[in-house]
Amino acid sequence: MRASTETVRLLTEYYAAMEANSPREFGSYYAEDMTLTFGNSPEIKGRENIIAAFSAKLDEVVSLGHDLVNAWEEEGGVVFFESIGRWTLRGGAVIEIKAASKITIVDGKFVDQRIYVDNAPVLEALEREDG
């Protein structure tokens, strides 16, 4: 079924904190023992490790905004959604990347997040900037 208004609001607020590169704020959505799987990368476990991983990538760019396209919610707090990530690079380039994600939310906290995306265009653009 379509995600509830409350769930869409939670995701929107979470991504606003990420776009502002506010680790304390976006990290507040994570359970202490949360797991994150980003594409084919190894699983990251624990709130502080996930905050560090996201912060390292966000520090390489001006911002990363997300537009939710579609969101569906299942029993047990499982949320599937499509988004468009809008990477604003230091040189002024803006790169939009489509992604699909699955987040499991328990008691208002993310306990698992899986992100399926090909960020190769962003990585290539960052390499060109570093020249």
matplotlib code that plots the C-alpha trace (Angstrom):
import matplotlib.pyplot as plt

x = [0.0, 1.1, 3.1, 1.3, 1.5, 3.5, 6.0, 6.5, 6.9, 9.5, 11.5, 11.3, 12.6, 15.3, 16.5, 16.3, 18.7, 21.0, 20.9, 21.9, 24.8, 23.7, 25.1, 23.6, 20.2, 20.2, 21.8, 18.9, 16.8, 19.1, 18.7, 21.9, 22.4, 21.1, 22.5, 23.2, 23.8, 24.7, 24.6, 27.3, 29.4, 29.8, 27.2, 27.9, 26.6, 26.0, 24.7, 28.1, 29.7, 26.8, 26.9, 30.7, 30.2, 27.5, 29.4, 32.6, 30.7, 28.6, 31.8, 33.0, 30.1, 28.1, 24.9, 22.9, 19.1, 16.5, 13.1, 10.8, 9.1, 7.0, 6.8, 5.1, 4.7, 4.3, 3.6, 6.5, 7.7, 9.1, 9.1, 10.1, 10.7, 12.1, 14.0, 16.1, 19.3, 20.5, 24.2, 25.5, 29.3, 31.8, 32.5, 28.8, 27.7, 24.4, 24.0, 20.7, 20.7, 17.7, 17.7, 15.5, 15.7, 14.2, 14.1, 12.8, 11.5, 10.8, 9.6, 10.4, 14.0, 15.7, 16.9, 17.9, 18.5, 19.3, 20.1, 20.2, 21.9, 24.6, 26.6, 29.3, 28.4, 28.9, 32.2, 33.5, 32.6, 34.3, 37.4, 37.3, 37.0, 40.0, 41.8]
y = [0.0, 3.6, 4.9, 6.9, 10.7, 10.3, 8.0, 10.3, 13.2, 11.2, 10.4, 14.0, 15.4, 12.8, 13.7, 17.4, 16.7, 14.9, 17.7, 20.1, 17.8, 17.7, 14.3, 14.8, 15.4, 12.7, 10.2, 10.7, 8.6, 5.6, 2.9, 2.2, -1.2, -0.2, -1.9, -0.2, -1.9, 0.4, -1.4, -4.1, -2.6, -4.5, -4.0, -1.2, -1.8, 0.7, 4.3, 5.9, 3.9, 4.8, 8.5, 8.5, 6.8, 9.2, 12.2, 11.3, 11.2, 14.4, 16.3, 15.8, 17.8, 21.0, 19.0, 15.9, 16.4, 13.8, 14.0, 11.1, 9.8, 6.9, 5.2, 2.1, 0.7, -2.9, -4.4, -4.5, -1.0, -2.0, 1.0, 0.8, 4.0, 5.5, 8.7, 11.1, 12.1, 15.6, 15.9, 19.5, 19.4, 22.0, 23.1, 23.9, 20.8, 19.2, 15.5, 13.7, 9.9, 7.6, 5.2, 2.6, 2.0, -0.2, 1.0, -0.9, 1.5, 0.2, 2.6, 5.6, 4.5, 3.0, -0.5, -1.4, 0.6, -0.8, 1.6, 0.4, 3.0, 3.5, 6.6, 6.1, 9.4, 11.2, 9.5, 10.2, 13.9, 14.1, 12.6, 15.2, 18.0, 16.7, 16.6]
z = [0.0, -0.4, 2.5, 5.1, 5.3, 8.6, 6.9, 3.9, 6.4, 8.4, 5.2, 4.0, 7.3, 7.3, 3.9, 4.8, 7.6, 5.2, 2.7, 5.5, 6.3, 9.9, 11.2, 14.7, 13.1, 10.4, 12.9, 15.3, 13.0, 13.4, 16.0, 17.9, 16.2, 12.8, 9.7, 6.3, 3.0, 0.2, -3.2, -3.3, -0.5, 2.8, 5.5, 8.0, 11.5, 14.3, 14.4, 14.8, 11.9, 9.6, 10.5, 9.8, 6.4, 5.3, 6.7, 4.8, 1.5, 2.3, 3.1, -0.5, -2.0, -1.3, -0.7, -1.5, -1.7, -2.3, -4.0, -3.1, -6.2, -4.9, -1.4, -0.3, 3.2, 4.4, 7.8, 10.3, 9.4, 6.0, 3.6, -0.1, -2.1, -5.2, -5.0, -7.1, -5.4, -6.4, -5.8, -5.9, -6.4, -5.3, -8.9, -9.3, -11.3, -10.3, -11.0, -10.5, -9.8, -9.5, -6.6, -4.8, -1.1, 1.6, 5.2, 8.2, 10.9, 14.4, 17.1, 14.9, 14.3, 11.2, 12.1, 8.6, 5.4, 2.0, -0.9, -4.5, -6.7, -9.3, -8.2, -10.8, -12.5, -9.2, -8.5, -12.0, -11.6, -8.2, -9.8, -12.5, -9.9, -8.0, -11.4]

ax = plt.figure().add_subplot(projection="3d")
ax.plot(x, y, z, "-o")
ax.set_aspect("equal")
plt.show()
